[in-house]
Amino acid sequence: MPSQLTSLGHQHTVKVVNTRWSRVQESLTTQEAADLLHVSRPYLIGLLDKGLIPYYRLRSHRRIRLEDLLAFREKFDAERHAALDELSRLSQEAGLYDE
């Protein structure tokens, strides 16, 4: 917690994850997973069906391991940042930024 408070002091964004998604509960429902990713449940189901996020079934219900969901989010964020960096570089090369 002290490192999170330091981040707040430096005006960084800190996200607090609900304790129900802690080590005690290592698998999530599709709605919980969608909420954590800030996407709709149908969009999340599409990601699952495409095989982008591993899941398992508990009877007829899909469950996503928290570890798998966080790994997907980290990879997705890294790819998004790389794409934005490339877009910024191309814009600078094209002279679209004022000096």
C-alpha positions in Angstrom: 0.0 0.0 0.0 2.8 2.6 0.6 3.9 2.4 -3.0 0.4 3.1 -4.1 0.3 6.1 -1.9 3.6 7.3 -3.3 2.0 7.0 -6.8 -0.9 9.1 -5.8 1.5 11.7 -4.4 3.1 11.8 -7.8 -0.3 12.2 -9.5 -0.2 8.7 -11.1 -3.4 6.8 -11.6 -3.9 3.9 -9.2 -6.6 1.3 -9.7 -7.9 -0.5 -6.7 -9.2 -4.0 -7.6 -12.1 -5.2 -5.5 -10.9 -7.7 -2.9 -13.4 -10.3 -4.2 -11.0 -10.7 -7.2 -8.1 -11.6 -4.9 -6.3 -14.8 -4.4 -9.3 -16.2 -2.5 -11.3 -16.1 -5.7 -9.0 -17.0 -8.6 -11.7 -17.4 -11.2 -14.2 -14.9 -12.5 -17.6 -15.0 -14.1 -17.8 -13.5 -17.6 -19.5 -10.4 -16.2 -16.8 -9.9 -13.5 -14.1 -10.3 -16.2 -15.9 -7.9 -18.5 -16.2 -5.4 -15.7 -12.5 -5.7 -14.9 -11.6 -5.0 -18.6 -14.2 -2.2 -18.9 -15.9 -4.0 -21.9 -19.3 -5.4 -22.4 -20.0 -9.0 -21.6 -20.8 -9.8 -25.3 -17.5 -8.3 -26.4 -15.7 -10.4 -23.8 -17.5 -13.6 -25.0 -16.2 -12.8 -28.5 -12.7 -12.6 -27.1 -13.2 -16.0 -25.4 -14.6 -17.6 -28.5 -11.7 -16.3 -30.6 -9.3 -18.0 -28.1 -7.7 -14.8 -27.1 -8.4 -15.4 -23.4 -8.3 -18.9 -22.0 -11.4 -20.1 -20.0 -13.0 -23.2 -18.7 -16.5 -24.3 -18.1 -18.2 -25.0 -14.8 -21.2 -26.9 -16.0 -22.7 -24.6 -18.6 -21.0 -21.4 -17.3 -17.7 -20.0 -18.6 -15.0 -19.1 -16.0 -11.9 -17.1 -16.5 -8.8 -17.4 -14.3 -7.8 -14.0 -12.9 -4.2 -14.7 -13.8 -5.2 -15.3 -17.5 -7.3 -12.2 -17.6 -4.6 -10.0 -16.1 -2.0 -11.4 -18.6 -4.4 -10.6 -21.5 -4.9 -7.1 -20.2 -1.2 -6.5 -19.9 -0.4 -7.9 -23.4 -3.3 -5.8 -24.9 -2.1 -2.6 -23.1 1.5 -3.2 -24.4 0.3 -3.7 -28.0 -1.9 -0.6 -27.7 1.0 1.5 -26.4 3.2 0.3 -29.2 0.7 1.2 -31.8 0.2 4.7 -30.3 4.0 5.2 -30.2 4.2 4.2 -33.9 1.4 6.5 -34.8 3.1 9.4 -32.9 6.4 8.6 -34.7 4.7 8.6 -38.1 2.9 11.9 -37.4 6.2 13.5 -36.4 7.8 12.3 -39.6 5.0 13.7 -41.6 5.4 17.1 -39.9 2.0 17.0 -38.3 3.4 18.3 -35.0 4.4 21.9 -34.4 8.0 22.4 -33.4 
